[in-house]
Amino acid sequence: MKKSYIVKGIAGVLVIVGIAGAAVMYLWNWLMPYLFKLPTVDYWQSLGLLVLSTLLFKSGGGWRGSFCKDNMKQKWAQMTPDEREQFRSKWETRCKKWSGDPEC
């Protein structure tokens, strides 16, 4: 029974990756040559673009994001109420600095 779930899961992932690669290829070939005078791509190049863009632009997800969240939860649980308030005020200051709001 577990074997059939594994096979179905692998097949599902392959189908999703195949569809995503085709979608990237068609969207690229539809837009990029006309907008930016870039060359068209084939299916394998579109899969490469998909992998590259995932590696470059995926932030806060996957194992890194969950590890950081869990790590922060542990630190937060060990802080005293005064330390938590100092932490909040420090991050509010940092966020206001980068928000671009002149009133901050």
C-alpha positions in Angstrom: 0.0 0.0 0.0 2.8 2.4 0.9 4.5 1.5 -2.4 1.5 2.7 -4.5 1.5 6.0 -2.6 5.1 6.6 -3.3 4.7 5.7 -7.0 1.7 8.0 -7.3 3.5 10.8 -5.5 6.5 10.5 -7.8 4.3 10.4 -10.8 2.4 13.5 -9.5 5.6 15.5 -9.0 6.8 14.6 -12.5 3.5 15.7 -14.0 3.5 19.0 -12.1 7.2 19.7 -13.1 6.3 18.8 -16.7 3.4 21.1 -16.8 5.3 23.9 -15.1 8.2 23.5 -17.6 5.8 23.7 -20.5 4.1 26.8 -19.0 7.4 28.6 -18.5 8.4 27.7 -22.1 5.1 29.0 -23.6 5.0 32.1 -21.5 8.7 32.9 -22.2 8.3 32.3 -26.0 5.1 34.4 -26.0 6.4 37.4 -24.1 10.2 37.7 -24.0 11.0 37.8 -27.8 8.5 40.5 -28.4 9.1 42.6 -25.2 12.9 42.4 -24.8 14.1 40.8 -28.1 15.3 37.7 -26.3 15.6 34.4 -28.0 13.1 31.6 -27.6 13.8 28.7 -25.4 13.1 25.0 -25.7 11.5 22.7 -23.1 14.8 21.8 -21.3 15.9 25.4 -21.2 12.6 26.3 -19.6 13.1 23.7 -17.0 16.5 25.1 -16.3 15.0 28.6 -16.0 12.4 27.2 -13.6 15.1 25.6 -11.4 17.3 28.7 -11.5 14.5 31.1 -10.6 13.5 28.8 -7.8 17.0 28.8 -6.4 17.5 32.5 -6.8 14.1 34.0 -5.8 12.5 31.5 -3.4 13.0 33.1 0.0 11.6 32.1 3.4 10.4 28.8 2.1 11.6 25.2 2.2 13.8 23.9 5.0 15.6 27.2 5.5 12.4 29.1 6.3 11.0 26.4 8.7 14.4 26.1 10.4 14.6 29.9 10.9 11.0 30.1 12.2 11.6 27.2 14.6 14.9 28.7 15.8 13.2 32.1 16.4 10.3 30.5 18.3 12.8 28.8 20.6 14.7 32.1 21.2 11.4 33.9 21.8 10.3 31.4 24.3 13.5 31.8 26.3 13.3 35.6 26.4 12.1 37.5 29.4 9.2 40.0 28.9 11.8 42.9 29.1 14.0 41.2 26.5 11.0 40.7 24.2 10.1 44.4 24.5 13.6 45.5 23.7 13.6 43.1 20.7 10.3 44.6 19.4 11.5 48.1 19.8 14.8 47.4 18.0 13.0 45.9 15.0 10.4 48.6 14.9 13.2 51.1 14.6 14.9 49.1 11.9 11.6 48.7 10.0 10.8 52.4 10.2 14.3 53.2 8.9 13.7 51.2 5.7 10.0 52.0 5.2 10.6 55.3 3.5 7.9 57.0 5.6 9.1 60.5 6.3 7.1 60.6 9.6 9.0 57.6 11.0 
